[in-house]
Amino acid sequence: MSAAIVFNDLSRWFGEVVALNKVNLQIGSGITGLLGPNGAGKSTFMALCTSQLRPSQGSVRVLGECVWNNYALLRRIGLCPDRENYYEDMTGYEFVYWLTRCAGLGARKARAAAQDSIARVGMTERMHDRIATYSRGMRQRVKLAQSFAHSPEVLFLDEPMTGLDPLARNAIFDLIRDLGREGKTVIVSSHILYEIERVTSNIVLLHRGRVLAQGDVHQVRALIDAHPHSVSIRCAHPRMAAAKFVGEPHIVTVSFDEDGGGLAIKTRDPNAFYDRLTKLLADGALDLESVHSPDDNLQAVFEYLVK
């Protein structure tokens, strides 16, 4: 099957600022996570794919066609942007309905499509209330509803979890997975790795306008484990805790925090470390207050990749 999205030697710059730099990329059907810290080029990527920006160099094709000013193609594309632009006096239903009409649906089909998409994001009870009365999470859900109401073949979701509470996030995770199973090509951008892991294992990593890696998320996460993995522990008796880990074959170093209230541990096998930690807690041999890993985040992946 041919790729749904193709970047050929594509660059986009704003004056002297290069947002994307000679990107060559192919994305197939299903769900793909577009990952990167703020400023990596994710929003520029989506703007180029949806004809909001024109390439400074190279080309982007979606569904085999050039995107720029291709209005017939744009009706086959859906976008949930990161920005908020609403007519505050409109109801949520009116907002989705009229954008669906703009996508080419007739009045009867647009009414049914708007009601269905609003139901799928859990906003039926509030759909006839004015958007001005909505919370940030409600606005986000209505914005998401309009992106897929017209049944696009390709869907771009730019930071779709912004403003959502935990329950709403779980519901939207399920919705995104369902959209992928329906055969759509779905691009989900985020700077939070675990959000992407909830919906797909296929990712594209952007950093400073370049593609650092593309493929299975677990292979990318394994890049961390090729380096000593850092874990910080806070406990009531850090010296006693240190003795429990020193000498373990997977431990590289054990050191004390500056205030003496915790440990900084480096391990070459995170799974073995957490197994050991769990056993110590189960045996009551460790009085643990907190544990966290500064390496368990997307930024750590980038730091390793750019070295």
C-alpha positions as CSV (number, residue, x, y, z in Angstrom):
1,M,0.0,0.0,0.0
2,S,1.3,3.4,-1.0
3,A,2.2,5.9,1.8
4,A,-0.6,8.3,2.8
5,I,1.8,11.1,3.5
6,V,5.1,11.8,1.7
7,F,7.7,14.5,2.4
8,N,10.3,14.9,-0.2
9,D,13.4,17.0,0.8
10,L,11.0,19.4,2.5
11,S,12.1,22.5,4.3
12,R,10.1,25.4,5.8
13,W,11.8,28.5,7.2
14,F,10.5,31.7,8.7
15,G,13.1,34.4,8.0
16,E,16.3,32.9,9.5
17,V,14.5,30.4,11.6
18,V,14.4,26.9,10.1
19,A,11.3,25.0,11.3
20,L,11.8,21.9,9.2
21,N,15.1,21.1,7.5
22,K,15.2,18.8,4.4
23,V,12.8,16.2,5.8
24,N,12.3,13.0,3.8
25,L,9.5,10.9,5.3
26,Q,6.8,8.4,4.4
27,I,3.8,7.6,6.7
28,G,1.4,4.8,6.0
29,S,-2.1,4.1,7.2
30,G,-3.0,3.6,10.9
31,I,-2.0,5.7,13.8
32,T,1.4,7.5,13.9
33,G,2.7,9.5,16.9
34,L,4.5,12.7,16.0
35,L,6.8,13.3,19.0
36,G,9.1,16.1,19.9
37,P,9.7,18.9,22.5
38,N,8.1,22.3,22.0
39,G,9.7,23.9,19.0
40,A,10.6,20.7,17.3
41,G,8.5,21.4,14.2
42,K,5.4,19.4,15.0
43,S,2.8,22.1,14.3
44,T,4.7,23.3,11.2
45,F,4.6,19.6,10.0
46,M,0.8,19.6,10.4
47,A,0.3,23.0,8.9
48,L,2.2,21.9,5.8
49,C,0.1,18.8,5.5
50,T,-3.2,20.8,5.7
51,S,-2.3,23.7,3.3
52,Q,-2.0,26.3,6.1
53,L,1.7,26.7,5.1
54,R,3.5,26.3,1.8
55,P,6.9,24.6,1.7
56,S,9.9,26.8,1.3
57,Q,11.6,24.0,-0.5
58,G,10.7,20.4,-1.5
59,S,7.2,19.0,-1.5
60,V,4.5,17.3,0.6
61,R,1.9,15.0,-0.8
62,V,-1.1,13.6,1.0
63,L,-3.1,10.7,-0.5
64,G,-0.9,11.0,-3.5
65,E,-1.7,14.6,-4.3
66,C,-0.1,18.0,-3.8
67,V,-1.7,19.7,-0.8
68,W,-1.3,23.4,-1.5
69,N,-4.6,25.0,-2.5
70,N,-6.1,21.6,-3.3
71,Y,-9.6,22.1,-2.0
72,A,-10.9,18.8,-3.1
73,L,-8.2,17.0,-1.2
74,L,-8.7,19.2,1.9
75,R,-12.2,17.8,2.2
76,R,-10.7,14.4,2.7
77,I,-8.5,15.7,5.5
78,G,-9.4,16.5,9.1
79,L,-7.6,18.7,11.6
80,C,-7.8,19.3,15.3
81,P,-5.4,22.3,15.7
82,D,-3.5,23.2,18.9
83,R,-4.9,26.7,18.7
84,E,-8.4,27.7,19.9
85,N,-10.6,29.7,17.5
86,Y,-14.3,29.7,18.2
87,Y,-17.4,31.7,17.6
88,E,-18.3,32.1,21.3
89,D,-22.0,32.7,20.7
90,M,-22.3,29.4,18.7
91,T,-23.4,26.2,20.4
92,G,-21.1,23.2,20.2
93,Y,-23.5,21.6,17.8
94,E,-23.6,24.6,15.5
95,F,-19.8,24.8,15.5
96,V,-19.4,21.2,14.4
97,Y,-22.4,21.3,12.0
98,W,-21.2,24.4,10.0
99,L,-17.7,23.2,9.7
100,T,-19.0,19.8,8.5
101,R,-21.1,21.8,5.9
102,C,-17.9,23.5,4.8
103,A,-16.4,20.1,4.3
104,G,-19.0,19.4,1.6
105,L,-21.8,17.6,3.4
106,G,-25.4,18.4,2.7
107,A,-27.7,19.7,5.5
108,R,-29.2,16.4,6.5
109,K,-26.0,14.4,6.4
110,A,-24.2,17.2,8.3
111,R,-26.8,17.2,11.1
112,A,-26.4,13.4,11.6
113,A,-22.6,13.6,11.3
114,A,-22.4,16.5,13.9
115,Q,-24.6,14.6,16.4
116,D,-22.7,11.4,15.9
117,S,-19.2,13.0,16.4
118,I,-20.4,15.0,19.4
119,A,-21.7,11.8,21.0
120,R,-18.4,10.1,20.4
121,V,-16.6,12.8,22.4
122,G,-19.1,12.7,25.2
123,M,-20.7,16.1,24.7
124,T,-24.3,15.3,23.7
125,E,-25.8,16.7,26.9
126,R,-24.0,20.1,26.4
127,M,-24.1,20.3,22.6
128,H,-26.8,23.0,22.5
129,D,-25.1,25.2,25.1
130,R,-23.0,28.2,24.0
131,I,-19.3,27.6,23.6
132,A,-18.7,30.6,25.8
133,T,-20.0,28.5,28.7
134,Y,-17.7,25.6,28.1
135,S,-14.7,24.6,30.2
136,R,-11.4,24.2,28.4
137,G,-11.8,20.4,28.3
138,M,-15.3,20.8,26.7
139,R,-13.9,23.1,24.1
140,Q,-11.2,20.6,23.3
141,R,-13.7,17.8,22.9
142,V,-15.9,19.9,20.5
143,K,-12.8,20.9,18.5
144,L,-11.9,17.2,18.3
145,A,-15.4,16.3,17.2
146,Q,-15.3,18.7,14.2
147,S,-12.1,17.2,13.0
148,F,-13.6,13.8,12.1
149,A,-17.3,14.6,11.7
150,H,-17.0,14.6,7.9
151,S,-15.3,11.2,7.8
152,P,-11.9,12.3,6.6
153,E,-9.4,9.7,5.3
154,V,-6.5,11.4,7.0
155,L,-6.8,13.0,10.4
156,F,-4.3,15.4,12.0
157,L,-4.6,15.8,15.8
158,D,-2.2,18.5,17.2
159,E,-1.8,18.0,21.0
160,P,-5.4,16.6,21.3
161,M,-5.2,15.9,25.1
162,T,-4.7,19.5,26.1
163,G,-7.0,20.6,28.8
164,L,-8.7,17.2,29.3
165,D,-9.2,15.6,32.8
166,P,-8.0,12.0,33.3
167,L,-11.4,10.4,32.6
168,A,-11.8,12.4,29.4
169,R,-8.3,11.5,28.3
170,N,-9.0,7.8,28.7
171,A,-12.2,8.2,26.6
172,I,-10.3,10.1,23.9
173,F,-7.5,7.5,23.9
174,D,-10.2,4.9,23.1
175,L,-11.7,7.1,20.4
176,I,-8.3,7.6,18.6
177,R,-7.7,3.9,18.6
178,D,-11.2,3.4,17.2
179,L,-10.5,5.9,14.4
180,G,-7.3,4.0,13.5
181,R,-9.2,0.7,13.4
182,E,-11.7,2.3,11.1
183,G,-9.0,2.5,8.5
184,K,-8.1,6.2,8.8
185,T,-4.5,7.5,8.7
186,V,-4.2,9.4,12.0
187,I,-1.3,11.6,13.0
188,V,-1.2,12.5,16.7
189,S,1.3,15.0,17.9
190,S,2.5,15.3,21.5
191,H,5.5,16.1,23.6
192,I,4.5,13.5,26.1
193,L,5.7,10.0,25.3
194,Y,3.2,8.0,27.4
195,E,0.2,9.7,25.7
196,I,1.4,8.4,22.3
197,E,2.2,4.9,23.8
198,R,-1.5,4.7,24.8
199,V,-2.7,4.8,21.2
200,T,0.2,3.5,18.9
201,S,3.6,2.0,18.8
202,N,4.5,3.7,15.6
203,I,6.2,7.1,16.1
204,V,8.2,9.8,14.3
205,L,10.7,11.7,16.5
206,L,11.3,15.4,15.5
207,H,14.0,17.5,16.9
208,R,15.1,21.0,15.7
209,G,13.3,20.4,12.5
210,R,14.8,17.1,11.6
211,V,13.6,13.5,11.9
212,L,15.7,11.7,14.5
213,A,14.0,8.4,14.4
214,Q,11.0,6.6,13.0
215,G,9.6,3.2,13.8
216,D,8.4,1.2,16.8
217,V,8.2,3.2,20.0
218,H,9.6,0.3,22.0
219,Q,12.8,0.2,19.9
220,V,13.2,3.9,20.5
221,R,12.7,3.5,24.2
222,A,15.4,0.8,24.1
223,L,17.8,3.5,23.2
224,I,17.7,4.7,26.7
225,D,18.5,1.3,28.1
226,A,21.7,1.2,26.0
227,H,23.0,3.8,28.4
228,P,23.1,3.7,32.3
229,H,19.5,4.4,33.5
230,S,19.2,6.9,36.3
231,V,16.7,6.5,39.2
232,S,16.3,8.8,42.2
233,I,15.0,7.4,45.5
234,R,13.9,9.2,48.7
235,C,13.7,7.1,51.8
236,A,14.0,7.4,55.6
237,H,17.3,5.5,55.8
238,P,19.3,6.1,52.6
239,R,22.5,4.4,53.8
240,M,20.6,1.2,54.7
241,A,18.9,1.4,51.3
242,A,22.3,1.9,49.5
243,A,23.6,-1.3,51.1
244,K,20.7,-3.2,49.5
245,F,21.7,-2.2,46.0
246,V,25.5,-2.0,46.1
247,G,27.0,-5.2,44.6
248,E,24.1,-6.0,42.4
249,P,25.5,-6.9,38.9
250,H,23.2,-4.4,37.1
251,I,24.1,-1.5,39.3
252,V,26.7,0.9,37.9
253,T,26.9,3.6,40.7
254,V,25.1,4.5,43.9
255,S,25.5,8.0,45.3
256,F,23.8,10.2,48.0
257,D,21.9,13.3,47.2
258,E,23.4,16.6,48.4
259,D,21.0,16.8,51.4
260,G,21.7,13.2,52.3
261,G,18.0,12.2,52.2
262,G,18.0,10.1,49.0
263,L,20.0,8.1,46.5
264,A,20.9,8.6,42.9
265,I,21.3,5.1,41.3
266,K,22.5,4.3,37.8
267,T,21.7,0.8,36.4
268,R,22.4,-0.9,33.1
269,D,19.2,-3.0,33.5
270,P,16.1,-1.0,34.5
271,N,13.9,-4.1,34.7
272,A,16.3,-5.9,37.0
273,F,16.5,-2.8,39.2
274,Y,12.7,-2.4,39.5
275,D,12.3,-6.1,40.2
276,R,14.8,-5.7,43.1
277,L,13.1,-2.6,44.3
278,T,9.7,-4.3,44.3
279,K,11.0,-7.3,46.2
280,L,12.6,-5.1,48.9
281,L,9.3,-3.2,49.3
282,A,7.3,-6.5,49.5
283,D,9.7,-7.8,52.2
284,G,9.5,-4.6,54.2
285,A,13.2,-4.0,53.8
286,L,12.9,-0.5,52.4
287,D,11.1,2.5,53.8
288,L,10.4,4.2,50.5
289,E,9.1,7.8,50.3
290,S,9.3,8.4,46.6
291,V,11.0,7.1,43.4
292,H,11.3,8.7,40.0
293,S,13.5,8.4,36.9
294,P,14.7,11.5,35.1
295,D,15.4,9.2,32.1
296,D,11.8,8.0,31.8
297,N,10.8,10.9,29.5
298,L,10.9,11.9,25.9
299,Q,13.6,14.6,26.5
300,A,16.0,11.8,27.7
301,V,15.5,10.0,24.4
302,F,16.4,13.1,22.5
303,E,19.4,13.8,24.6
304,Y,20.8,10.3,23.9
305,L,19.9,10.6,20.2
306,V,21.6,13.9,19.6
307,K,24.9,13.0,21.4
